[in-house]
């Protein structure tokens, strides 16, 4: 594996990286409530200010950026050179899905509830080939209670949203297999990556069984490791940001075995996306140290919907 290099520093808990065609990376700074563009030379510019807690992001129709906003679901503390997130939050507003115009900075709220239930802390999203998108709701952990949350499927024009997987324990990263026939979800605190078969747009197969959500376990990482957001590479490997050990763990879609682990040196490594020539550059958010990193990936990344 090639060396991990720093592209940009001084970011306030960056997440949701999206590799752009001009060589820049658009990401969010959760702690600042901004959408920020990092140029190829490492300079950073705020392009939108949705407030709250912008989290996972993806390009959608018309070149708009679709953002999971967790509503400031975390507080942040500086501790031994790291920015450390914690719950319960002191300034929580509400969770929502937003559409951001990267040229004007305009922010529109598309969804803040489903079937009359408010979204708690949307976290990560992925578009399918049919134009809709799946997103996770990480939920809140209060002093003595914790949300049971879900995965949703929604349309990018704000016309339709439905709950498709329930219940889950702090679902975080979400991704699709290269052919779109399988969805992967990482739960943060259980350190589990689950998979489900997909029959069509928003049609997640949840067969009855011992687990109420009907998922099949791909892998449960051992030791002091938690899971954050994820990406999928061109071979279908599930590349999940791993908290604690601090890096990206690549899992085989066949049996869930670890293909490789790329260490970043930041225990709050939160996300990965692919860009550059042949999508062989992995861009990684090292949130605890406020950096955007990059490394050459051994395989091309998966070309996502609306990023071609």
ABEGO torsion letter per residue (X at the ends): XBBBBBABBGBBGBBGBBBBAAGBBBBBBAAAGBBBBBBAAGBBBBABBAEEBBBBBBBBBGGBBBBBBAGGABBBBBBGGBBBBBOBBAABBBBBBBBBBAAAGBBBBABABBGGBBBABBABBBBBAAGBBBBBBAEBBBAABBBBBBBBBBBAAGABBBBABOBBBGBBBBBBBAAGABBBBBBAAAGBBBBBBBAEBGBBBBBBEABAAGBBBABBBBEBBBBBBBBBBAAGBBBBBBBGAGEBBBBBAAAGBBABBBBAGBABBABBBBBEBGGABBBBBBAAAGBBBBBBBABBBBBBBGAX
